[in-house]
Amino acid sequence: MSTAVVVGAILYEAKYNNATRWPEGFNPEEAGAVLVEY
């Protein structure tokens, strides 16, 4: 996916890792996502 609109997204307990790319200025932890290190 090259583009996505995440404004207002609720990512409660969504898991992501260090390879996940987010739009500039977006804070996944503020949106409820959880960093998982494998």
PQR file of N, CA, C, O and H, with PARSE charges and radii, in Angstrom:
ATOM      1  N   MET A   1       0.851  -1.158   0.000 -0.4000 1.5000
ATOM      2  CA  MET A   1       0.000   0.000   0.000 -0.0000 2.0000
ATOM      3  C   MET A   1       0.902   1.228   0.000  0.5500 1.7000
ATOM      4  O   MET A   1       1.782   1.353   0.852 -0.5500 1.4000
ATOM      5  N   SER A   2       0.694   2.109  -0.925 -0.4000 1.5000
ATOM      6  CA  SER A   2       1.561   3.287  -1.005 -0.0000 2.0000
ATOM      7  C   SER A   2       0.970   4.496  -0.303  0.5500 1.7000
ATOM      8  O   SER A   2       1.708   5.386   0.119 -0.5500 1.4000
ATOM      9  H   SER A   2      -0.020   2.007  -1.617  0.4000 1.0000
ATOM     10  N   THR A   3      -0.340   4.543  -0.172 -0.4000 1.5000
ATOM     11  CA  THR A   3      -0.968   5.660   0.536 -0.0000 2.0000
ATOM     12  C   THR A   3      -2.125   5.153   1.374  0.5500 1.7000
ATOM     13  O   THR A   3      -2.762   4.151   1.048 -0.5500 1.4000
ATOM     14  H   THR A   3      -0.940   3.821  -0.515  0.4000 1.0000
ATOM     15  N   ALA A   4      -2.381   5.860   2.451 -0.4000 1.5000
ATOM     16  CA  ALA A   4      -3.514   5.520   3.301 -0.0000 2.0000
ATOM     17  C   ALA A   4      -3.917   6.762   4.075  0.5500 1.7000
ATOM     18  O   ALA A   4      -3.083   7.613   4.385 -0.5500 1.4000
ATOM     19  H   ALA A   4      -1.864   6.674   2.715  0.4000 1.0000
ATOM     20  N   VAL A   5      -5.186   6.858   4.378 -0.4000 1.5000
ATOM     21  CA  VAL A   5      -5.673   7.949   5.213 -0.0000 2.0000
ATOM     22  C   VAL A   5      -5.900   7.367   6.598  0.5500 1.7000
ATOM     23  O   VAL A   5      -6.748   6.495   6.784 -0.5500 1.4000
ATOM     24  H   VAL A   5      -5.863   6.167   4.126  0.4000 1.0000
ATOM     25  N   VAL A   6      -5.136   7.856   7.566 -0.4000 1.5000
ATOM     26  CA  VAL A   6      -5.253   7.323   8.921 -0.0000 2.0000
ATOM     27  C   VAL A   6      -5.733   8.379   9.911  0.5500 1.7000
ATOM     28  O   VAL A   6      -5.744   8.135  11.118 -0.5500 1.4000
ATOM     29  H   VAL A   6      -4.447   8.564   7.414  0.4000 1.0000
ATOM     30  N   VAL A   7      -6.125   9.534   9.421 -0.4000 1.5000
ATOM     31  CA  VAL A   7      -6.634  10.586  10.293 -0.0000 2.0000
ATOM     32  C   VAL A   7      -7.879  10.075  11.004  0.5500 1.7000
ATOM     33  O   VAL A   7      -8.843   9.658  10.361 -0.5500 1.4000
ATOM     34  H   VAL A   7      -6.117   9.732   8.440  0.4000 1.0000
ATOM     35  N   GLY A   8      -7.856  10.110  12.309 -0.4000 1.5000
ATOM     36  CA  GLY A   8      -8.992   9.657  13.091 -0.0000 2.0000
ATOM     37  C   GLY A   8      -9.071   8.152  13.268  0.5500 1.7000
ATOM     38  O   GLY A   8     -10.031   7.649  13.852 -0.5500 1.4000
ATOM     39  H   GLY A   8      -7.073  10.448  12.831  0.4000 1.0000
ATOM     40  N   ALA A   9      -8.082   7.426  12.775 -0.4000 1.5000
ATOM     41  CA  ALA A   9      -8.094   5.968  12.897 -0.0000 2.0000
ATOM     42  C   ALA A   9      -7.945   5.551  14.354  0.5500 1.7000
ATOM     43  O   ALA A   9      -7.171   6.145  15.104 -0.5500 1.4000
ATOM     44  H   ALA A   9      -7.302   7.835  12.301  0.4000 1.0000
ATOM     45  N   ILE A  10      -8.681   4.540  14.740 -0.4000 1.5000
ATOM     46  CA  ILE A  10      -8.548   3.955  16.071 -0.0000 2.0000
ATOM     47  C   ILE A  10      -7.912   2.590  15.870  0.5500 1.7000
ATOM     48  O   ILE A  10      -8.505   1.693  15.271 -0.5500 1.4000
ATOM     49  H   ILE A  10      -9.310   4.057  14.131  0.4000 1.0000
ATOM     50  N   LEU A  11      -6.711   2.453  16.376 -0.4000 1.5000
ATOM     51  CA  LEU A  11      -5.957   1.211  16.179 -0.0000 2.0000
ATOM     52  C   LEU A  11      -5.773   0.482  17.502  0.5500 1.7000
ATOM     53  O   LEU A  11      -4.716  -0.099  17.752 -0.5500 1.4000
ATOM     54  H   LEU A  11      -6.230   3.182  16.863  0.4000 1.0000
ATOM     55  N   TYR A  12      -6.791   0.510  18.344 -0.4000 1.5000
ATOM     56  CA  TYR A  12      -6.715  -0.066  19.683 -0.0000 2.0000
ATOM     57  C   TYR A  12      -6.178  -1.490  19.637  0.5500 1.7000
ATOM     58  O   TYR A  12      -6.789  -2.385  19.052 -0.5500 1.4000
ATOM     59  H   TYR A  12      -7.650   0.981  18.141  0.4000 1.0000
ATOM     60  N   GLU A  13      -5.031  -1.678  20.262 -0.4000 1.5000
ATOM     61  CA  GLU A  13      -4.339  -2.962  20.370 -0.0000 2.0000
ATOM     62  C   GLU A  13      -3.918  -3.563  19.031  0.5500 1.7000
ATOM     63  O   GLU A  13      -3.593  -4.749  18.967 -0.5500 1.4000
ATOM     64  H   GLU A  13      -4.535  -0.951  20.737  0.4000 1.0000
ATOM     65  N   ALA A  14      -3.918  -2.769  17.962 -0.4000 1.5000
ATOM     66  CA  ALA A  14      -3.360  -3.254  16.698 -0.0000 2.0000
ATOM     67  C   ALA A  14      -1.862  -3.426  16.897  0.5500 1.7000
ATOM     68  O   ALA A  14      -1.219  -2.573  17.508 -0.5500 1.4000
ATOM     69  H   ALA A  14      -4.182  -1.806  18.014  0.4000 1.0000
ATOM     70  N   LYS A  15      -1.311  -4.493  16.403 -0.4000 1.5000
ATOM     71  CA  LYS A  15       0.109  -4.770  16.600 -0.0000 2.0000
ATOM     72  C   LYS A  15       0.907  -4.385  15.360  0.5500 1.7000
ATOM     73  O   LYS A  15       0.469  -4.594  14.229 -0.5500 1.4000
ATOM     74  H   LYS A  15      -1.834  -5.186  15.906  0.4000 1.0000
ATOM     75  N   TYR A  16       2.087  -3.818  15.598 -0.4000 1.5000
ATOM     76  CA  TYR A  16       2.985  -3.458  14.509 -0.0000 2.0000
ATOM     77  C   TYR A  16       4.405  -3.704  14.955  0.5500 1.7000
ATOM     78  O   TYR A  16       4.666  -3.840  16.151 -0.5500 1.4000
ATOM     79  H   TYR A  16       2.443  -3.648  16.517  0.4000 1.0000
ATOM     80  N   ASN A  17       5.341  -3.763  13.999 -0.4000 1.5000
ATOM     81  CA  ASN A  17       6.746  -3.966  14.348 -0.0000 2.0000
ATOM     82  C   ASN A  17       7.591  -2.856  13.738  0.5500 1.7000
ATOM     83  O   ASN A  17       7.065  -1.919  13.137 -0.5500 1.4000
ATOM     84  H   ASN A  17       5.129  -3.652  13.028  0.4000 1.0000
ATOM     85  N   ASN A  18       8.900  -2.972  13.900 -0.4000 1.5000
ATOM     86  CA  ASN A  18       9.808  -1.926  13.428 -0.0000 2.0000
ATOM     87  C   ASN A  18       9.801  -1.764  11.909  0.5500 1.7000
ATOM     88  O   ASN A  18      10.268  -0.744  11.403 -0.5500 1.4000
ATOM     89  H   ASN A  18       9.327  -3.733  14.389  0.4000 1.0000
ATOM     90  N   ALA A  19       9.286  -2.743  11.177 -0.4000 1.5000
ATOM     91  CA  ALA A  19       9.229  -2.651   9.720 -0.0000 2.0000
ATOM     92  C   ALA A  19       7.979  -1.909   9.235  0.5500 1.7000
ATOM     93  O   ALA A  19       7.882  -1.563   8.057 -0.5500 1.4000
ATOM     94  H   ALA A  19       8.906  -3.572  11.589  0.4000 1.0000
ATOM     95  N   THR A  20       7.031  -1.667  10.131 -0.4000 1.5000
ATOM     96  CA  THR A  20       5.804  -0.971   9.758 -0.0000 2.0000
ATOM     97  C   THR A  20       6.115   0.486   9.462  0.5500 1.7000
ATOM     98  O   THR A  20       6.823   1.150  10.219 -0.5500 1.4000
ATOM     99  H   THR A  20       7.110  -1.948  11.088  0.4000 1.0000
ATOM    100  N   ARG A  21       5.580   0.972   8.357 -0.4000 1.5000
ATOM    101  CA  ARG A  21       5.798   2.375   7.982 -0.0000 2.0000
ATOM    102  C   ARG A  21       4.504   3.146   8.201  0.5500 1.7000
ATOM    103  O   ARG A  21       3.419   2.690   7.839 -0.5500 1.4000
ATOM    104  H   ARG A  21       5.005   0.432   7.742  0.4000 1.0000
ATOM    105  N   TRP A  22       4.641   4.308   8.792 -0.4000 1.5000
ATOM    106  CA  TRP A  22       3.502   5.161   9.082 -0.0000 2.0000
ATOM    107  C   TRP A  22       3.677   6.489   8.361  0.5500 1.7000
ATOM    108  O   TRP A  22       4.803   6.889   8.065 -0.5500 1.4000
ATOM    109  H   TRP A  22       5.523   4.678   9.086  0.4000 1.0000
ATOM    110  N   PRO A  23       2.581   7.173   8.076 -0.5600 1.5000
ATOM    111  CA  PRO A  23       2.691   8.494   7.451  0.2800 2.0000
ATOM    112  C   PRO A  23       3.453   9.454   8.373  0.5500 1.7000
ATOM    113  O   PRO A  23       3.384   9.340   9.596 -0.5500 1.4000
ATOM    114  N   GLU A  24       4.160  10.376   7.784 -0.4000 1.5000
ATOM    115  CA  GLU A  24       4.917  11.353   8.552 -0.0000 2.0000
ATOM    116  C   GLU A  24       3.984  12.113   9.494  0.5500 1.7000
ATOM    117  O   GLU A  24       2.922  12.586   9.091 -0.5500 1.4000
ATOM    118  H   GLU A  24       4.216  10.469   6.790  0.4000 1.0000
ATOM    119  N   GLY A  25       4.399  12.219  10.750 -0.4000 1.5000
ATOM    120  CA  GLY A  25       3.626  12.949  11.742 -0.0000 2.0000
ATOM    121  C   GLY A  25       2.587  12.111  12.467  0.5500 1.7000
ATOM    122  O   GLY A  25       1.968  12.585  13.420 -0.5500 1.4000
ATOM    123  H   GLY A  25       5.262  11.834  11.078  0.4000 1.0000
ATOM    124  N   PHE A  26       2.382  10.859  12.027 -0.4000 1.5000
ATOM    125  CA  PHE A  26       1.399   9.987  12.669 -0.0000 2.0000
ATOM    126  C   PHE A  26       2.045   9.247  13.817  0.5500 1.7000
ATOM    127  O   PHE A  26       3.133   8.692  13.661 -0.5500 1.4000
ATOM    128  H   PHE A  26       2.885  10.474  11.252  0.4000 1.0000
ATOM    129  N   ASN A  27       1.392   9.228  14.976 -0.4000 1.5000
ATOM    130  CA  ASN A  27       1.904   8.520  16.141 -0.0000 2.0000
ATOM    131  C   ASN A  27       1.018   7.303  16.388  0.5500 1.7000
ATOM    132  O   ASN A  27      -0.093   7.453  16.898 -0.5500 1.4000
ATOM    133  H   ASN A  27       0.509   9.678  15.103  0.4000 1.0000
ATOM    134  N   PRO A  28       1.481   6.098  16.040 -0.5600 1.5000
ATOM    135  CA  PRO A  28       0.647   4.909  16.185  0.2800 2.0000
ATOM    136  C   PRO A  28       0.282   4.611  17.633  0.5500 1.7000
ATOM    137  O   PRO A  28      -0.804   4.097  17.901 -0.5500 1.4000
ATOM    138  N   GLU A  29       1.165   4.922  18.562 -0.4000 1.5000
ATOM    139  CA  GLU A  29       0.863   4.654  19.966 -0.0000 2.0000
ATOM    140  C   GLU A  29      -0.266   5.550  20.471  0.5500 1.7000
ATOM    141  O   GLU A  29      -1.081   5.113  21.285 -0.5500 1.4000
ATOM    142  H   GLU A  29       2.048   5.340  18.344  0.4000 1.0000
ATOM    143  N   GLU A  30      -0.326   6.784  20.004 -0.4000 1.5000
ATOM    144  CA  GLU A  30      -1.445   7.662  20.367 -0.0000 2.0000
ATOM    145  C   GLU A  30      -2.759   7.117  19.832  0.5500 1.7000
ATOM    146  O   GLU A  30      -3.815   7.343  20.422 -0.5500 1.4000
ATOM    147  H   GLU A  30       0.336   7.139  19.343  0.4000 1.0000
ATOM    148  N   ALA A  31      -2.696   6.396  18.711 -0.4000 1.5000
ATOM    149  CA  ALA A  31      -3.894   5.815  18.107 -0.0000 2.0000
ATOM    150  C   ALA A  31      -4.247   4.468  18.727  0.5500 1.7000
ATOM    151  O   ALA A  31      -5.265   3.873  18.374 -0.5500 1.4000
ATOM    152  H   ALA A  31      -1.838   6.213  18.232  0.4000 1.0000
ATOM    153  N   GLY A  32      -3.415   3.980  19.650 -0.4000 1.5000
ATOM    154  CA  GLY A  32      -3.712   2.738  20.351 -0.0000 2.0000
ATOM    155  C   GLY A  32      -2.948   1.524  19.874  0.5500 1.7000
ATOM    156  O   GLY A  32      -3.144   0.434  20.411 -0.5500 1.4000
ATOM    157  H   GLY A  32      -2.588   4.464  19.937  0.4000 1.0000
ATOM    158  N   ALA A  33      -2.079   1.672  18.876 -0.4000 1.5000
ATOM    159  CA  ALA A  33      -1.314   0.533  18.360 -0.0000 2.0000
ATOM    160  C   ALA A  33      -0.207   0.152  19.342  0.5500 1.7000
ATOM    161  O   ALA A  33       0.260   0.977  20.127 -0.5500 1.4000
ATOM    162  H   ALA A  33      -1.920   2.558  18.439  0.4000 1.0000
ATOM    163  N   VAL A  34       0.197  -1.102  19.279 -0.4000 1.5000
ATOM    164  CA  VAL A  34       1.191  -1.646  20.200 -0.0000 2.0000
ATOM    165  C   VAL A  34       2.390  -2.163  19.412  0.5500 1.7000
ATOM    166  O   VAL A  34       2.244  -2.979  18.502 -0.5500 1.4000
ATOM    167  H   VAL A  34      -0.182  -1.772  18.640  0.4000 1.0000
ATOM    168  N   LEU A  35       3.572  -1.679  19.770 -0.4000 1.5000
ATOM    169  CA  LEU A  35       4.808  -2.142  19.134 -0.0000 2.0000
ATOM    170  C   LEU A  35       5.153  -3.529  19.651  0.5500 1.7000
ATOM    171  O   LEU A  35       5.229  -3.749  20.860 -0.5500 1.4000
ATOM    172  H   LEU A  35       3.691  -1.015  20.509  0.4000 1.0000
ATOM    173  N   VAL A  36       5.363  -4.466  18.726 -0.4000 1.5000
ATOM    174  CA  VAL A  36       5.736  -5.835  19.071 -0.0000 2.0000
ATOM    175  C   VAL A  36       7.105  -6.102  18.476  0.5500 1.7000
ATOM    176  O   VAL A  36       7.315  -5.927  17.276 -0.5500 1.4000
ATOM    177  H   VAL A  36       5.301  -4.288  17.744  0.4000 1.0000
ATOM    178  N   GLU A  37       8.027  -6.522  19.310 -0.4000 1.5000
ATOM    179  CA  GLU A  37       9.373  -6.846  18.833 -0.0000 2.0000
ATOM    180  C   GLU A  37       9.529  -8.356  18.816  0.5500 1.7000
ATOM    181  O   GLU A  37       9.327  -9.022  19.831 -0.5500 1.4000
ATOM    182  H   GLU A  37       7.857  -6.664  20.286  0.4000 1.0000
ATOM    183  N   TYR A  38       9.891  -8.894  17.655 -0.4000 1.5000
ATOM    184  CA  TYR A  38      10.044 -10.340  17.502 -0.0000 2.0000
ATOM    185  C   TYR A  38      11.473 -10.731  17.678  0.5500 1.7000
ATOM    186  O   TYR A  38      11.806 -11.912  17.586 -0.5500 1.4000
ATOM    187  H   TYR A  38      10.056  -8.353  16.830  0.4000 1.0000
TER
END
